[in-house]
């Protein structure tokens, strides 16, 4: 059964580029309990750079446990839920294989949410700085080439989400590209 392993909110706003006043909200951590979801994502989360991350079409960022485990092995270290900046850590489904326009229900009953997949994550230098200890351009290329990008989704139906919630695939548009297939490196 596919499910949500962790719901992650910003833990701490961090300086992004040395010598500037910009901040990043990439430091996300798993939280306990249920979290409300509205059109802009998880209530209590922060989207520090809405030009590149956020808004209605990027309200939620989903990453799969399989991909997180792959990178933990590649980097030789444990990676906590939220390490990729994801809001939802997913088990049992490949978010990169989801099709643009695909709908998922997360949870059951009247408080379940519905999401629609919109686009892949585009790795950036903020992400490379967060990873640390790697060449920024090298990391961006390596992450992009892996096609283990994770996916953005818009919120179709508001509600609440928590770890352990079941995921149900509601609809898959015929002929639509997968999230991975739509990725075009910058």
Secondary structure, 3 states (H helix, E strand, C coil): CCEEEEEEEECCCEECCCCCCCEECCCEEECCCCEEEECCEECCCCCCCCCCCCCHHHCEEEEEHHHHHHHHHHHCCCCCCCCCCCCEEEECCCHHHCECCCEEEECCHHHCEEEEEEEECCCCHHHHHHHCCCCHHHHHHHHHHHCCCCEEEEEEECEEECCCCEEEEEECCCCCCEHHHHCCCC
